[in-house]
Structure formats: C-alpha cells, structure tokens
Amino acid sequence: MERNITTLGIVLHSRRWGQTNRRLKLLSVDLGIVDVVSYGAQKSLKAVKAEVFCDGQFFLYHNPVKGDYTLKDLKAIAGHEEIREDLALNYTGLFFCEILIKVHGGENAAEYRLLSKALDLLTTAPERRVLVLIQFIHRLSEVLGIRVDLDRCPVCDRAYERDEIVYFSSSAGSQCCQQCANLERTLILPPGARRYLSLTATMDFEEAVAVDLNPGALKRIKAYMLGYAQYFCPSQLTTLSSGLL
C-alpha cells in the first residue's frame, strides 16, 4: 500500500492520545473505518484539527511496518460545527457515528454518503432532527442489506392488509406478519408507520425528511426505529441509553 494516501472521510470518534495527540476513528471511502493519529492536535495551534463530524479530504501517511495511519493535512468539506454546539443534535450525530462503528460491513462509500448527507441535514434543517434520525436508520438498514419489503410478509409471502399491524421475527431478522412473529411485544409497527416507511423508501434522503408527521406518529416511529436499530446492532448503543435522542 502507498505510504501517502488521500481519501474522503468523516471523523466518527476522537480521544486524547498521550499528552498532545488525538486518536481519531475515521470512516474512509477507500480504507473503511481506520484509526488515525493526529499529532499535536491536543495543544499545538498549528496542528491539523479534525473534530468529530468533520467531513473532508484527508491526507494520511501510512506506516506499512506498524500498520498505522497519521494525519498530515485536511481539506474540510463541512465541519458541522453547528451539530457540536447543540446537545440534541450532538447526541444524534454521535448516535449515527456509534452505530456505524458497530455495524460497519464494508460498504464504505455507501456508509460515507449516508452519514455525510445525514450530518448536512442536521446542520441545515435542525428542526427536522427526529425525521433525519428515523430516515438514517431506515436507509442504513438498506445499506446493510437487511431492509425488507413492507408490503408483504417475507416469511410466508402473504401481502399485508392495509390496516394490518406488522410484528417481528428474530429468526428471519425482519418485520413479518403476526403468525410468523416471535417478538410480538418488542417491535410492533402500526399500519400508518408501515405505510410511511414504505412510501419514503423510494425517496431520496432530503425528500423523505421533508415528509411531515403529526407529533404522535413521529414519537411512535422514532421509538420503533430506535428499537430496530438496537436489535440489528451487535452490542448496546450507549448514545441510545442517554435519553437525549
């Protein structure tokens, strides 16, 4: 592998590393999710600053012997400072980053595009934060290859009635009819919510976020999607347990 690498990416996580450095977790279009050391970022005014949610072109140095990466420079596309300045937006962005770290499946470019668009929408339309959250999870399930047709049961292949409640099968790992379900009490999708998710599945992200929901429906669908996200995530989501989403 080349020693000098240029890649599009987004900073998912940052922590102190030694006295003056930061260790970043970067979602890279070319490399996947990798750890990158930013030397001097803790104190030096001249050091490259790469904050969490920063989207840009990263110039890295790769040490093939140690197998690690060093941040040499950064050309920011979007810093998303507004997200870090608002508690609810910040936790929503951190939720996006945490779940990507935990479920990353190698679809680097698709995951990058999804996160980049989600962070942009949190910045430009903060009042639609919950809708961005819902649609991020909805679209992530497609990227991961686990989203199913919400018009019919994937287990028995029966078409749902218009006002039918949809349940969940842990063995199939998907939504299903009541007869095929084994997680009836934990993931229940009302008919209105199912129609909303089915409708917005064919829209682009920005268009889907523009679809209004009444407060009650918004609350129910958010609760369902967060439960669904925790189901397909292999470990506990700490941002989910914060109560700030």
Buried (B, 14 or more C-beta within 10 A) or exposed (E): EEEEBEBBBBBBBBEEBEEBBBBBBBBBBBBBBBEBBBBBBBEEEEBBBBBBBBBBEBBBBBEEEEEBBBBBEBEBBBBBEBBBEBEBBBBBBBBBBBBBBBBBEEBBEBBBBBBBBBBBBBBEBBEBBBBBBBBBBBBBBEBBEBBBBBEBBBBEEBEBEEEBBBBBBEEBEBBBBEEBBEBEEEBBBBBBBBBBBEEBBEEEBBEBBEEEBEEEBBEBBBEBBBBBBBBBBEEEBEBBEEEEB
